[in-house]
Amino acid sequence: MVLTPHMRTILAAVLTDIRRIEAVPGRPPPGMFREDWREAWRERQELEQFGIRHDLERWLGYPPSPSDSAVFSRTLRRMEDKGLLIRVSRWGGRRTTHVRLTPSGKRRAEGLLSKPDVEAAQESPDIAEPEPENTEPVNWANLVLLPLRFPFDDPAAADPAPENK
């Protein structure tokens, strides 16, 4: 099964969130504000009950555009069809509020996070990008760049001025 870059992003982000939330201690550690610990503890309870909160902004590292939201929504559907995760709606309905990794999704995500990107792409053919059909090396010494010509560069190509108004 080939994983797209969007699928790899989601798998890695969800597993990272799971690990972060599971690391929350049962009691507030010294130096941590009680309110911060309570919020983290609520996230842990939510993880056990529903899964990881669907937080595309955190996963991407920037606010998603409407097209990003649509693309990742389709990607989540495809991942669910492939058996990598389960989409959960906390309040019912069609909207995905939480995500749970399946055992195969967790294995894939752990494989992605355990190896650097280059090694993972080289060692695992199901994660690697497809090879281009033309694999001949480029001879840069024989490369010829042609100048670009625009209509406004050539005075002969310009429209003649109107004779009478």
C-alpha positions as CSV (number, residue, x, y, z in Angstrom):
1,M,0.0,0.0,0.0
2,V,1.5,3.3,-1.1
3,L,1.2,6.2,1.4
4,T,0.7,9.7,0.0
5,P,2.5,12.6,1.6
6,H,-0.8,13.7,3.2
7,M,-1.2,10.2,4.7
8,R,2.3,10.2,6.1
9,T,1.7,13.7,7.6
10,I,-1.5,12.5,9.4
11,L,-0.1,9.2,10.6
12,A,3.0,10.9,12.1
13,A,1.1,13.8,13.6
14,V,-1.6,11.5,15.2
15,L,1.1,9.2,16.7
16,T,3.1,12.2,18.0
17,D,-0.1,13.5,19.7
18,I,-0.8,10.1,21.2
19,R,2.7,9.9,22.6
20,R,2.5,13.5,24.0
21,I,-0.9,12.9,25.7
22,E,0.1,9.4,27.1
23,A,3.1,11.1,28.7
24,V,0.9,13.2,31.0
25,P,1.5,12.1,34.6
26,G,-1.3,11.1,36.9
27,R,-0.5,14.0,39.2
28,P,0.7,17.5,38.4
29,P,4.5,17.5,38.3
30,P,6.4,20.1,40.3
31,G,6.6,23.4,38.3
32,M,3.5,22.7,36.2
33,F,0.5,24.9,36.7
34,R,-2.5,22.9,37.9
35,E,-4.7,24.4,35.1
36,D,-2.3,23.3,32.4
37,W,-2.2,19.8,34.0
38,R,-6.0,19.7,34.1
39,E,-6.2,20.5,30.4
40,A,-3.7,17.8,29.6
41,W,-5.5,15.3,31.8
42,R,-8.8,16.1,30.0
43,E,-7.1,15.4,26.7
44,R,-5.9,12.1,28.1
45,Q,-9.4,11.2,29.1
46,E,-10.7,12.2,25.7
47,L,-8.0,10.1,24.0
48,E,-9.2,7.0,25.9
49,Q,-12.8,7.6,25.2
50,F,-12.8,9.0,21.6
51,G,-9.3,9.1,20.2
52,I,-7.1,12.0,19.2
53,R,-8.8,15.3,18.6
54,H,-8.9,16.2,14.9
55,D,-6.7,19.3,14.9
56,L,-5.5,19.9,11.4
57,E,-3.8,23.2,12.4
58,R,-1.6,21.5,14.9
59,W,-0.8,18.6,12.5
60,L,0.2,21.0,9.7
61,G,1.8,23.7,11.8
62,Y,-0.2,26.5,10.2
63,P,-3.9,27.4,9.8
64,P,-5.4,25.3,7.0
65,S,-7.0,26.9,4.0
66,P,-10.4,25.6,2.9
67,S,-8.7,23.6,0.2
68,D,-6.4,22.0,2.8
69,S,-9.4,21.1,4.9
70,A,-11.1,19.4,1.9
71,V,-7.9,17.6,0.8
72,F,-7.2,16.2,4.3
73,S,-10.9,15.3,4.8
74,R,-10.7,13.2,1.7
75,T,-7.4,11.8,2.8
76,L,-8.9,10.7,6.2
77,R,-11.7,8.9,4.3
78,R,-9.2,7.1,2.1
79,M,-7.1,6.1,5.2
80,E,-10.2,4.8,6.9
81,D,-11.0,2.7,3.7
82,K,-7.4,1.3,3.8
83,G,-7.8,0.3,7.5
84,L,-5.2,2.8,8.9
85,L,-7.5,4.7,11.1
86,I,-11.0,5.2,12.3
87,R,-12.8,8.5,12.1
88,V,-15.0,9.3,15.2
89,S,-17.7,11.8,15.6
90,R,-18.1,12.7,19.2
91,W,-21.6,14.1,18.9
92,G,-22.8,11.9,16.0
93,G,-23.3,13.1,12.5
94,R,-20.9,13.2,9.6
95,R,-18.3,15.6,11.0
96,T,-15.0,14.0,12.2
97,T,-14.1,15.2,15.6
98,H,-11.6,12.6,16.6
99,V,-9.3,10.0,15.0
100,R,-8.1,6.6,16.3
101,L,-5.2,4.6,14.8
102,T,-5.8,1.0,14.0
103,P,-3.1,-1.5,14.8
104,S,-1.8,-1.4,11.2
105,G,-2.0,2.4,11.2
106,K,0.0,2.5,14.4
107,R,2.7,0.1,13.0
108,R,2.9,2.3,9.9
109,A,3.2,5.5,11.9
110,E,5.8,4.0,14.2
111,G,7.8,3.0,11.1
112,L,7.6,6.6,9.8
113,L,8.7,8.1,13.0
114,S,11.5,5.6,13.7
115,K,13.5,6.3,10.5
116,P,14.6,9.5,8.9
117,D,12.6,10.4,5.8
118,V,15.3,9.6,3.3
119,E,16.0,6.1,4.8
120,A,12.3,5.3,5.1
121,A,11.8,6.2,1.4
122,Q,14.7,4.1,0.3
123,E,14.1,1.0,2.5
124,S,10.3,0.8,2.3
125,P,9.0,0.5,-1.3
126,D,5.4,1.1,-0.1
127,I,6.3,4.5,1.3
128,A,8.7,5.6,-1.5
129,E,7.6,8.0,-4.2
130,P,7.0,6.4,-7.6
131,E,10.1,6.4,-9.8
132,P,10.0,8.6,-12.9
133,E,9.8,6.8,-16.2
134,N,12.7,8.6,-17.7
135,T,15.7,7.8,-15.5
136,E,18.5,8.9,-17.9
137,P,21.0,11.3,-16.4
138,V,20.8,14.9,-17.5
139,N,23.9,16.2,-19.3
140,W,24.0,19.7,-18.0
141,A,26.9,20.7,-20.2
142,N,24.7,20.4,-23.4
143,L,21.7,22.2,-21.9
144,V,20.7,25.1,-24.0
145,L,18.4,27.8,-22.6
146,L,16.4,29.8,-25.1
147,P,15.4,33.4,-24.4
148,L,11.8,34.1,-23.6
149,R,10.0,36.4,-26.0
150,F,7.0,38.3,-25.0
151,P,4.7,40.4,-27.4
152,F,5.6,43.6,-25.6
153,D,9.3,43.0,-26.2
154,D,9.0,43.1,-30.1
155,P,7.8,46.5,-31.4
156,A,6.7,44.9,-34.7
157,A,4.3,42.6,-32.8
158,A,2.6,45.6,-31.0
159,D,-0.8,46.7,-32.2
160,P,-0.5,49.8,-34.5
161,A,-1.9,53.0,-33.0
162,P,-5.4,54.0,-34.3
163,E,-5.2,56.5,-37.1
164,N,-8.3,58.5,-36.5
165,K,-10.6,58.8,-33.5
